[in-house]
Every structure is written in C-alpha cells, then in structure tokens.
Amino acid sequence: MKRRVLEQLVLFGSVLKWTFYAAIVGAAVGLSTTVFLRTLTWATDVAAGVPSAYLGLPVVLFVSAVLVRWLAPEAEGHGTERVLAALHERMGRIPLAVVPVKLVATVITLAGGGSAGKEGPCAQIGAGIASGLASLGRIRDVDRRKLVICGVSAGYAAVFGTPIAGALFGVEVLFLGQILYDVLLPSFVAGITAYHVASALGVTYFHFTLEVFPIFTSRVFGQILLLGVWCGLGALLLIEALKLGHRLFQHLRWWKPVNAVLGGALLSGVGGLVSTRYLGLGLETIEDGLRGQVLEKSAFFWKLMATAITLSCGGSGGIVTPIFFLGTAAGNLFSVLFHTGNIATYSAIGMVALLAGAANTPIAASVMAIELFGSSIAPYAAIACIVAFLMSGHRSVYPSQVLSMLKSGSLNATTGKALSQLEDEVGSARVTLPRFLDRYWRK
C-alpha cells in the first residue's frame, strides 16, 4: 500500500514539475513569437511601400547571410532542421545568440521577398529560449532535451494559432514513425500557453471554416486517395529540389555569402519576369486557393523554385509556410484537372497532406486541418495525409529526422539512423518484391 501511495505521489509531482516548466517555456515563447510577428509585419509594410522592392533581393539576402555567418552559424537554414540536429547530437544545447540573430535574419529575408516561412524561426527561437532557461536553471541534459522540444511545440502553436497540432508536431517530427509520449504533457502545456499568450498580446490567426464538403462516396474516396498520392509526390519533388539547390550552391568555390547575391538575383528574375506572388510568404495566394479560386497551373513549379533558391543560397526562414503554398497549389490543380467540383476543399486537404508527406507528420497535419478548417474535414484530411506520408518514402525536408519505422515491409533500411545518413546506404533503396513479381521483374 505504501509503495502504491509513493508511486502516485511521484507521478503527481512529475505532473506538477512539467506543467510548471512547460508553462514558463510557453509564456516565454509566446512573448518572443509576438515580438517576431509584429516586427515582421512592420518590416513587410515598410518594404511594400517601396516600388519594385524585390529588385533589392541580392543585397537583402547577402546581409542576412553575413549576419548569420558572423554572429550565429547555428541560425543558418530553415530553423527546425537545426533544432532537430541539436536534439539528436547535443541533447538540445543551442547557443542563446541564435534567438536575436534568427529573428533579425528572417525578418530581413521575408520582408525583402525571400520565399521562406515564419514558423521555422519561431521554432528555433523557442528552442533557443528553452535551452537558455535550462542552462539558467542548471537543469540536467535529459530534461533540457524535453524543454527544447516544448520550445519547438510552443513556436509552432503560437505562429499558426494551432495549439494542439503545434504540440503534436514537436513530438512527432523528431523521429519518422515515432511519437514521444514522455513529452506529450509538457508539449501540450507549452503549446497551449504560447498560443494564449500570443493571442492575449494581440496576435491574430487565419482560421477558415469550410462549409461545403462532397458527399462521401466510393468515387470521392478514390479521389482523396489519389490526392494523397499526388501530394506525396509533390512532397518528394520539394525534398529533391531542396537537396539539388544545396548541392549546386555548395559546389561554388567563392565566399559563401556571395551565393546569397546570386540567389537573390535569380529570385529578382522570378519576381520581375513571372510574378511577385511567388516571393515572400505567399499568404494571399494560399487564401485565394482556400476560397475556391483557380490558381495558375504553374504556381507549384515557381514557388518550388523560389523556395529552393532562397533556402539553398543563404536566406533565413522556415519551410512549412512554403509547404502550405505548395500543398494548396497542388490540391487546387488536382481539383481542376480531375473536375472534382470543390476547389476550396481539395486545396485545403492538399495544404495539410503535402505537409504530412514532406515533414513525415501525418498526425499533426491531420489535427491541424481540423483546427484550421473545422471538424468536418477530418476523415478526408486524415486519409490524404497518411497516403502522402507513405508516398514520400524515407525522405524529409528535415534530414536530421531519425528513421524509427519502415513505411513498407518491402523496403529495407537501417532504423535508428538519421535520414541524411541513409542516402548513401545501399539498403535505403533496396526493394524486396514478392517471388512471382521478382521473377518477372528480373526477366
């Protein structure tokens, strides 16, 4: 009896401890996210008042790249990837200098017209704050790691206004095929706290409740399955485009910040010759698609190119907002090509399905669909998200993700390794076919 009482006291103490820790992290991240978003809004408004501001992208990206390279190299890239690497390799130790540098570099990139997102910086800023608080409180490394995951969850929750999906994203994105149940409570507390703090400080969010859905029939079910395949392949294109962009810019033998000048010039060309809609966050295009407007058929391609260039040449920002754009464009195009008759719904499903495939987070993406568009979308979004997740294979926009499960029993790969380490491994591409198929395949 005493042992049972002691066990319950220990568990209750653990609940109180992590609720307290996570609430502090959530409040700090909610405050920092508010500062970041307001600064970004101000800078974007200033840039909007400058005619042909996108022509200054070479200078803007150069300044951002130099700032990161000199002051905080850990702030390079699209935020969340750096945090995952820190969690896997250094138990979540992140230099505190990352916080202000990432904030300034991202504001410069996005306001100037770089094609990136605002969520990655919030996740990295949140993780940096959590790591700093852990150092201040002399918390052991195991608990530091949990706090940093809470910082990631809080960052996503506060920037998108999706506290549940944000919390789930933080515990799902670290491993491909594994959810960290031991961090669920603090992640939820941190995410919900950050969301409410940011809301109380005046941050507003985009929520678009869809009113009309197709009647669930075998035909609609087949279309949703195909949409999942479509978005999974779209996610694969994004992943490969980012890899190709990084390889091409890394082969250039000059000073790295000069890459940003070249990348900025290419982006200026896209803005001047194609459209400025593919630069910056691209929120207007996303909203148009979600309202049922038909987007340009080439929207996916141009946003893909702009995002790959921005994040490969030295620009600072996240990847999820561009994924939302690409997913909306993919769902929109799918609806037009297959005459589904409900462009808004398929655009919304595509938006979250491509996220599930690119980030390997089908649970968080499905819940995000419910938080953004209402509960009626749940069965459609869940199917598309899971199919997209399976179709993207053992790849991710976050190469530091660790493989914890195989997406098919016919694929061979070494679990427990980062996805980036599997690229050169023979087993990552080896396929085991059933005997009757294998016999004809070899012929």
C-alpha positions as a Python dict, from the first residue, in 0.01 Angstrom:
ca = {
    (1, 'M'): (0, 0, 0),
    (2, 'K'): (280, 243, 90),
    (3, 'R'): (453, 164, -236),
    (4, 'R'): (139, 247, -435),
    (5, 'V'): (89, 573, -249),
    (6, 'L'): (452, 665, -307),
    (7, 'E'): (417, 582, -676),
    (8, 'Q'): (117, 812, -712),
    (9, 'L'): (293, 1092, -525),
    (10, 'V'): (593, 1065, -755),
    (11, 'L'): (370, 1074, -1064),
    (12, 'F'): (174, 1370, -928),
    (13, 'G'): (499, 1550, -856),
    (14, 'S'): (614, 1483, -1212),
    (15, 'V'): (290, 1631, -1350),
    (16, 'L'): (334, 1944, -1137),
    (17, 'K'): (702, 1976, -1232),
    (18, 'W'): (648, 1955, -1607),
    (19, 'T'): (338, 2170, -1602),
    (20, 'F'): (541, 2441, -1428),
    (21, 'Y'): (844, 2409, -1656),
    (22, 'A'): (636, 2394, -1974),
    (23, 'A'): (418, 2691, -1875),
    (24, 'I'): (729, 2906, -1829),
    (25, 'V'): (867, 2798, -2167),
    (26, 'G'): (529, 2850, -2334),
    (27, 'A'): (489, 3200, -2192),
    (28, 'A'): (842, 3299, -2299),
    (29, 'V'): (793, 3158, -2650),
    (30, 'G'): (451, 3323, -2683),
    (31, 'L'): (610, 3658, -2599),
    (32, 'S'): (905, 3611, -2835),
    (33, 'T'): (678, 3493, -3117),
    (34, 'T'): (465, 3804, -3075),
    (35, 'V'): (774, 4025, -3100),
    (36, 'F'): (888, 3838, -3411),
    (37, 'L'): (549, 3852, -3585),
    (38, 'R'): (497, 4222, -3513),
    (39, 'T'): (849, 4303, -3631),
    (40, 'L'): (790, 4102, -3947),
    (41, 'T'): (458, 4279, -4011),
    (42, 'W'): (621, 4620, -3967),
    (43, 'A'): (914, 4534, -4195),
    (44, 'T'): (685, 4386, -4460),
    (45, 'D'): (468, 4701, -4458),
    (46, 'V'): (777, 4917, -4500),
    (47, 'A'): (900, 4704, -4791),
    (48, 'A'): (554, 4713, -4951),
    (49, 'G'): (581, 5089, -4977),
    (50, 'V'): (900, 5064, -5183),
    (51, 'P'): (836, 5023, -5560),
    (52, 'S'): (996, 4706, -5705),
    (53, 'A'): (1145, 4622, -5365),
    (54, 'Y'): (1217, 4267, -5487),
    (55, 'L'): (1499, 4407, -5701),
    (56, 'G'): (1694, 4455, -5380),
    (57, 'L'): (1688, 4082, -5300),
    (58, 'P'): (2060, 4028, -5377),
    (59, 'V'): (2154, 4286, -5113),
    (60, 'V'): (1888, 4167, -4868),
    (61, 'L'): (1993, 3802, -4881),
    (62, 'F'): (2362, 3898, -4866),
    (63, 'V'): (2305, 4096, -4545),
    (64, 'S'): (2106, 3808, -4395),
    (65, 'A'): (2375, 3553, -4486),
    (66, 'V'): (2661, 3764, -4349),
    (67, 'L'): (2470, 3831, -4027),
    (68, 'V'): (2416, 3460, -3967),
    (69, 'R'): (2766, 3356, -4070),
    (70, 'W'): (2942, 3605, -3842),
    (71, 'L'): (2717, 3609, -3536),
    (72, 'A'): (2542, 3270, -3510),
    (73, 'P'): (2613, 2997, -3770),
    (74, 'E'): (2359, 2778, -3587),
    (75, 'A'): (2086, 3010, -3715),
    (76, 'E'): (2154, 2912, -4078),
    (77, 'G'): (1886, 2735, -4281),
    (78, 'H'): (1521, 2677, -4208),
    (79, 'G'): (1523, 2662, -3830),
    (80, 'T'): (1358, 2336, -3735),
    (81, 'E'): (1626, 2124, -3907),
    (82, 'R'): (1896, 2286, -3691),
    (83, 'V'): (1691, 2221, -3378),
    (84, 'L'): (1646, 1852, -3467),
    (85, 'A'): (2021, 1818, -3519),
    (86, 'A'): (2085, 1981, -3179),
    (87, 'L'): (1834, 1748, -3009),
    (88, 'H'): (1987, 1435, -3160),
    (89, 'E'): (2353, 1532, -3135),
    (90, 'R'): (2387, 1772, -2839),
    (91, 'M'): (2091, 1695, -2612),
    (92, 'G'): (1928, 2020, -2717),
    (93, 'R'): (2213, 2260, -2640),
    (94, 'I'): (2154, 2571, -2853),
    (95, 'P'): (2354, 2896, -2823),
    (96, 'L'): (2133, 3178, -2695),
    (97, 'A'): (2274, 3409, -2965),
    (98, 'V'): (2061, 3215, -3213),
    (99, 'V'): (1745, 3386, -3084),
    (100, 'P'): (1810, 3752, -3185),
    (101, 'V'): (2013, 3660, -3494),
    (102, 'K'): (1747, 3426, -3628),
    (103, 'L'): (1477, 3686, -3563),
    (104, 'V'): (1659, 3965, -3748),
    (105, 'A'): (1788, 3747, -4036),
    (106, 'T'): (1442, 3602, -4103),
    (107, 'V'): (1269, 3940, -4092),
    (108, 'I'): (1523, 4073, -4343),
    (109, 'T'): (1478, 3771, -4573),
    (110, 'L'): (1098, 3764, -4570),
    (111, 'A'): (1039, 4139, -4583),
    (112, 'G'): (1281, 4163, -4875),
    (113, 'G'): (1090, 3899, -5071),
    (114, 'G'): (1270, 3574, -4994),
    (115, 'S'): (1049, 3268, -5037),
    (116, 'A'): (1051, 3108, -4692),
    (117, 'G'): (828, 3066, -4387),
    (118, 'K'): (786, 3221, -4046),
    (119, 'E'): (736, 2903, -3841),
    (120, 'G'): (1092, 2763, -3852),
    (121, 'P'): (1241, 3075, -3693),
    (122, 'C'): (973, 3068, -3422),
    (123, 'A'): (1055, 2702, -3350),
    (124, 'Q'): (1428, 2776, -3340),
    (125, 'I'): (1379, 3087, -3129),
    (126, 'G'): (1155, 2886, -2895),
    (127, 'A'): (1411, 2609, -2874),
    (128, 'G'): (1691, 2858, -2805),
    (129, 'I'): (1491, 3021, -2526),
    (130, 'A'): (1411, 2680, -2373),
    (131, 'S'): (1777, 2579, -2388),
    (132, 'G'): (1878, 2910, -2229),
    (133, 'L'): (1625, 2865, -1947),
    (134, 'A'): (1756, 2512, -1889),
    (135, 'S'): (2112, 2645, -1859),
    (136, 'L'): (1995, 2920, -1624),
    (137, 'G'): (1820, 2667, -1402),
    (138, 'R'): (2107, 2417, -1429),
    (139, 'I'): (1868, 2151, -1548),
    (140, 'R'): (2012, 1812, -1643),
    (141, 'D'): (2052, 1728, -2010),
    (142, 'V'): (1763, 1477, -2024),
    (143, 'D'): (1521, 1741, -1902),
    (144, 'R'): (1685, 2007, -2120),
    (145, 'R'): (1601, 1795, -2424),
    (146, 'K'): (1235, 1779, -2321),
    (147, 'L'): (1224, 2154, -2265),
    (148, 'V'): (1370, 2222, -2609),
    (149, 'I'): (1102, 2000, -2766),
    (150, 'C'): (848, 2206, -2571),
    (151, 'G'): (1003, 2519, -2723),
    (152, 'V'): (954, 2378, -3073),
    (153, 'S'): (591, 2286, -2998),
    (154, 'A'): (523, 2628, -2849),
    (155, 'G'): (677, 2803, -3150),
    (156, 'Y'): (455, 2619, -3396),
    (157, 'A'): (145, 2664, -3180),
    (158, 'A'): (199, 3038, -3141),
    (159, 'V'): (284, 3115, -3503),
    (160, 'F'): (-6, 2926, -3665),
    (161, 'G'): (-267, 2950, -3390),
    (162, 'T'): (-298, 2571, -3371),
    (163, 'P'): (-206, 2473, -3012),
    (164, 'I'): (-288, 2102, -3041),
    (165, 'A'): (-129, 2048, -3383),
    (166, 'G'): (171, 2255, -3275),
    (167, 'A'): (222, 2039, -2967),
    (168, 'L'): (188, 1720, -3171),
    (169, 'F'): (430, 1848, -3435),
    (170, 'G'): (702, 1892, -3173),
    (171, 'V'): (674, 1533, -3051),
    (172, 'E'): (620, 1377, -3396),
    (173, 'V'): (882, 1550, -3611),
    (174, 'L'): (1189, 1427, -3422),
    (175, 'F'): (1156, 1067, -3543),
    (176, 'L'): (999, 921, -3856),
    (177, 'G'): (734, 683, -3724),
    (178, 'Q'): (755, 752, -3351),
    (179, 'I'): (574, 987, -3114),
    (180, 'L'): (750, 1088, -2792),
    (181, 'Y'): (481, 1011, -2536),
    (182, 'D'): (701, 1115, -2244),
    (183, 'V'): (695, 1474, -2375),
    (184, 'L'): (324, 1490, -2458),
    (185, 'L'): (212, 1667, -2139),
    (186, 'P'): (477, 1942, -2138),
    (187, 'S'): (440, 1991, -2514),
    (188, 'F'): (66, 2040, -2484),
    (189, 'V'): (105, 2276, -2188),
    (190, 'A'): (374, 2477, -2367),
    (191, 'G'): (179, 2492, -2693),
    (192, 'I'): (-148, 2597, -2533),
    (193, 'T'): (25, 2854, -2311),
    (194, 'A'): (221, 3006, -2601),
    (195, 'Y'): (-94, 3030, -2813),
    (196, 'H'): (-293, 3207, -2541),
    (197, 'V'): (-8, 3443, -2451),
    (198, 'A'): (36, 3543, -2816),
    (199, 'S'): (-341, 3584, -2858),
    (200, 'A'): (-362, 3798, -2545),
    (201, 'L'): (-85, 4019, -2684),
    (202, 'G'): (-286, 4086, -2999),
    (203, 'V'): (-167, 3823, -3247),
    (204, 'T'): (-449, 3720, -3482),
    (205, 'Y'): (-467, 3397, -3680),
    (206, 'F'): (-614, 3272, -4004),
    (207, 'H'): (-891, 3014, -3949),
    (208, 'F'): (-1118, 2932, -4241),
    (209, 'T'): (-1412, 2704, -4164),
    (210, 'L'): (-1516, 2519, -4479),
    (211, 'E'): (-1892, 2487, -4513),
    (212, 'V'): (-1931, 2260, -4817),
    (213, 'F'): (-1790, 1908, -4848),
    (214, 'P'): (-1853, 1640, -5112),
    (215, 'I'): (-2078, 1353, -5008),
    (216, 'F'): (-1856, 1062, -4911),
    (217, 'T'): (-1891, 808, -5193),
    (218, 'S'): (-1662, 547, -5345),
    (219, 'R'): (-1573, 800, -5617),
    (220, 'V'): (-1483, 1069, -5363),
    (221, 'F'): (-1289, 814, -5159),
    (222, 'G'): (-1086, 724, -5468),
    (223, 'Q'): (-1021, 1091, -5540),
    (224, 'I'): (-896, 1151, -5186),
    (225, 'L'): (-662, 852, -5216),
    (226, 'L'): (-529, 988, -5545),
    (227, 'L'): (-491, 1333, -5390),
    (228, 'G'): (-278, 1176, -5117),
    (229, 'V'): (-56, 1013, -5381),
    (230, 'W'): (-45, 1342, -5572),
    (231, 'C'): (65, 1538, -5262),
    (232, 'G'): (313, 1269, -5159),
    (233, 'L'): (483, 1300, -5497),
    (234, 'G'): (469, 1679, -5461),
    (235, 'A'): (644, 1647, -5125),
    (236, 'L'): (907, 1429, -5287),
    (237, 'L'): (967, 1696, -5553),
    (238, 'L'): (1016, 1959, -5283),
    (239, 'I'): (1263, 1743, -5091),
    (240, 'E'): (1467, 1667, -5401),
    (241, 'A'): (1459, 2031, -5515),
    (242, 'L'): (1599, 2144, -5179),
    (243, 'K'): (1875, 1882, -5200),
    (244, 'L'): (1962, 1984, -5555),
    (245, 'G'): (1970, 2351, -5461),
    (246, 'H'): (2205, 2289, -5170),
    (247, 'R'): (2437, 2077, -5385),
    (248, 'L'): (2454, 2335, -5664),
    (249, 'F'): (2531, 2626, -5432),
    (250, 'Q'): (2783, 2422, -5230),
    (251, 'H'): (2983, 2349, -5545),
    (252, 'L'): (3050, 2719, -5595),
    (253, 'R'): (3401, 2790, -5467),
    (254, 'W'): (3372, 3154, -5367),
    (255, 'W'): (3287, 3312, -5030),
    (256, 'K'): (2955, 3162, -4918),
    (257, 'P'): (2763, 3491, -4870),
    (258, 'V'): (2820, 3557, -5241),
    (259, 'N'): (2580, 3266, -5301),
    (260, 'A'): (2311, 3485, -5149),
    (261, 'V'): (2379, 3756, -5408),
    (262, 'L'): (2340, 3503, -5691),
    (263, 'G'): (2029, 3354, -5532),
    (264, 'G'): (1882, 3700, -5481),
    (265, 'A'): (1941, 3785, -5846),
    (266, 'L'): (1761, 3467, -5953),
    (267, 'L'): (1467, 3549, -5725),
    (268, 'S'): (1453, 3903, -5861),
    (269, 'G'): (1426, 3746, -6205),
    (270, 'V'): (1133, 3534, -6092),
    (271, 'G'): (962, 3839, -5943),
    (272, 'G'): (1020, 4055, -6248),
    (273, 'L'): (961, 3805, -6528),
    (274, 'V'): (697, 3578, -6373),
    (275, 'S'): (519, 3723, -6067),
    (276, 'T'): (594, 3859, -5722),
    (277, 'R'): (321, 3627, -5586),
    (278, 'Y'): (587, 3355, -5559),
    (279, 'L'): (812, 3567, -5337),
    (280, 'G'): (775, 3623, -4963),
    (281, 'L'): (524, 3422, -4760),
    (282, 'G'): (266, 3398, -5038),
    (283, 'L'): (-28, 3414, -4795),
    (284, 'E'): (-256, 3589, -5044),
    (285, 'T'): (-225, 3301, -5290),
    (286, 'I'): (-293, 3046, -5017),
    (287, 'E'): (-607, 3233, -4913),
    (288, 'D'): (-724, 3260, -5275),
    (289, 'G'): (-694, 2884, -5317),
    (290, 'L'): (-878, 2816, -4992),
    (291, 'R'): (-1161, 3043, -5107),
    (292, 'G'): (-1205, 2833, -5420),
    (293, 'Q'): (-1029, 3048, -5676),
    (294, 'V'): (-842, 2869, -5954),
    (295, 'L'): (-468, 2931, -5920),
    (296, 'E'): (-215, 2945, -6202),
    (297, 'K'): (-125, 2595, -6320),
    (298, 'S'): (244, 2682, -6287),
    (299, 'A'): (210, 2812, -5928),
    (300, 'F'): (353, 2493, -5777),
    (301, 'F'): (660, 2499, -6001),
    (302, 'W'): (751, 2864, -5947),
    (303, 'K'): (704, 2852, -5570),
    (304, 'L'): (912, 2534, -5559),
    (305, 'M'): (1195, 2706, -5747),
    (306, 'A'): (1178, 3023, -5539),
    (307, 'T'): (1181, 2830, -5211),
    (308, 'A'): (1469, 2603, -5312),
    (309, 'I'): (1676, 2904, -5420),
    (310, 'T'): (1603, 3106, -5105),
    (311, 'L'): (1685, 2832, -4856),
    (312, 'S'): (1986, 2700, -5050),
    (313, 'C'): (2168, 3026, -5118),
    (314, 'G'): (2176, 3154, -4759),
    (315, 'G'): (1833, 3302, -4692),
    (316, 'S'): (1686, 3257, -4346),
    (317, 'G'): (1335, 3132, -4283),
    (318, 'G'): (1110, 2832, -4236),
    (319, 'I'): (983, 2567, -4475),
    (320, 'V'): (627, 2500, -4356),
    (321, 'T'): (467, 2817, -4496),
    (322, 'P'): (604, 2740, -4846),
    (323, 'I'): (476, 2385, -4795),
    (324, 'F'): (130, 2530, -4729),
    (325, 'F'): (155, 2727, -5054),
    (326, 'L'): (271, 2422, -5250),
    (327, 'G'): (7, 2198, -5094),
    (328, 'T'): (-269, 2447, -5169),
    (329, 'A'): (-147, 2481, -5528),
    (330, 'A'): (-121, 2102, -5565),
    (331, 'G'): (-473, 2042, -5431),
    (332, 'N'): (-607, 2327, -5642),
    (333, 'L'): (-452, 2187, -5961),
    (334, 'F'): (-572, 1834, -5876),
    (335, 'S'): (-928, 1960, -5837),
    (336, 'V'): (-915, 2141, -6172),
    (337, 'L'): (-759, 1851, -6364),
    (338, 'F'): (-994, 1587, -6223),
    (339, 'H'): (-1305, 1808, -6218),
    (340, 'T'): (-1386, 1739, -5852),
    (341, 'G'): (-1615, 2041, -5833),
    (342, 'N'): (-1497, 2155, -5489),
    (343, 'I'): (-1176, 2350, -5536),
    (344, 'A'): (-1163, 2503, -5185),
    (345, 'T'): (-1192, 2167, -5008),
    (346, 'Y'): (-928, 1996, -5221),
    (347, 'S'): (-697, 2295, -5183),
    (348, 'A'): (-731, 2274, -4803),
    (349, 'I'): (-671, 1897, -4799),
    (350, 'G'): (-371, 1938, -5028),
    (351, 'M'): (-227, 2202, -4796),
    (352, 'V'): (-204, 1966, -4498),
    (353, 'A'): (-137, 1647, -4697),
    (354, 'L'): (179, 1786, -4854),
    (355, 'L'): (296, 1885, -4504),
    (356, 'A'): (238, 1528, -4385),
    (357, 'G'): (446, 1391, -4671),
    (358, 'A'): (728, 1646, -4660),
    (359, 'A'): (773, 1652, -4281),
    (360, 'N'): (659, 1294, -4200),
    (361, 'T'): (399, 1424, -3954),
    (362, 'P'): (62, 1276, -4059),
    (363, 'I'): (-97, 1302, -3712),
    (364, 'A'): (-6, 1667, -3657),
    (365, 'A'): (-110, 1756, -4013),
    (366, 'S'): (-449, 1586, -3973),
    (367, 'V'): (-517, 1766, -3645),
    (368, 'M'): (-402, 2095, -3798),
    (369, 'A'): (-665, 2051, -4071),
    (370, 'I'): (-933, 2024, -3802),
    (371, 'E'): (-806, 2329, -3612),
    (372, 'L'): (-782, 2542, -3926),
    (373, 'F'): (-1084, 2428, -4129),
    (374, 'G'): (-1329, 2262, -3889),
    (375, 'S'): (-1402, 1905, -3782),
    (376, 'S'): (-1595, 1810, -4097),
    (377, 'I'): (-1271, 1788, -4292),
    (378, 'A'): (-1126, 1523, -4057),
    (379, 'P'): (-1192, 1198, -4250),
    (380, 'Y'): (-1085, 1346, -4584),
    (381, 'A'): (-769, 1508, -4447),
    (382, 'A'): (-666, 1202, -4244),
    (383, 'I'): (-677, 969, -4545),
    (384, 'A'): (-487, 1209, -4771),
    (385, 'C'): (-227, 1285, -4503),
    (386, 'I'): (-150, 920, -4432),
    (387, 'V'): (-123, 832, -4803),
    (388, 'A'): (104, 1132, -4868),
    (389, 'F'): (316, 1033, -4569),
    (390, 'L'): (363, 683, -4711),
    (391, 'M'): (432, 803, -5065),
    (392, 'S'): (720, 1034, -4971),
    (393, 'G'): (929, 736, -4860),
    (394, 'H'): (1222, 757, -4620),
    (395, 'R'): (1288, 1121, -4706),
    (396, 'S'): (1212, 1451, -4539),
    (397, 'V'): (1264, 1825, -4558),
    (398, 'Y'): (1432, 1765, -4222),
    (399, 'P'): (1729, 1533, -4298),
    (400, 'S'): (1814, 1505, -3926),
    (401, 'Q'): (1494, 1308, -3860),
    (402, 'V'): (1578, 960, -3732),
    (403, 'L'): (1416, 660, -3900),
    (404, 'S'): (1215, 457, -3646),
    (405, 'M'): (996, 252, -3879),
    (406, 'L'): (984, 129, -4237),
    (407, 'K'): (698, 261, -4446),
    (408, 'S'): (672, -73, -4621),
    (409, 'G'): (783, -425, -4536),
    (410, 'S'): (926, -450, -4887),
    (411, 'L'): (1173, -165, -4825),
    (412, 'N'): (1499, -226, -4643),
    (413, 'A'): (1672, 48, -4446),
    (414, 'T'): (1856, 77, -4116),
    (415, 'T'): (1635, 217, -3842),
    (416, 'G'): (1795, 435, -3577),
    (417, 'K'): (1987, 643, -3831),
    (418, 'A'): (1924, 998, -3950),
    (419, 'L'): (1760, 1013, -4292),
    (420, 'S'): (2060, 1202, -4428),
    (421, 'Q'): (2280, 902, -4343),
    (422, 'L'): (2056, 667, -4540),
    (423, 'E'): (2106, 842, -4873),
    (424, 'D'): (2436, 667, -4943),
    (425, 'E'): (2331, 340, -4787),
    (426, 'V'): (2254, 62, -5034),
    (427, 'G'): (1974, -69, -4814),
    (428, 'S'): (1778, 255, -4833),
    (429, 'A'): (1697, 185, -5196),
    (430, 'R'): (1671, -194, -5185),
    (431, 'V'): (1328, -339, -5251),
    (432, 'T'): (1206, -687, -5164),
    (433, 'L'): (942, -799, -5411),
    (434, 'P'): (711, -1100, -5379),
    (435, 'R'): (856, -1404, -5555),
    (436, 'F'): (618, -1407, -5851),
    (437, 'L'): (683, -1037, -5916),
    (438, 'D'): (1056, -1067, -5858),
    (439, 'R'): (1084, -1345, -6118),
    (440, 'Y'): (922, -1136, -6391),
    (441, 'W'): (1100, -817, -6284),
    (442, 'R'): (1442, -979, -6323),
    (443, 'K'): (1350, -1107, -6670),
}
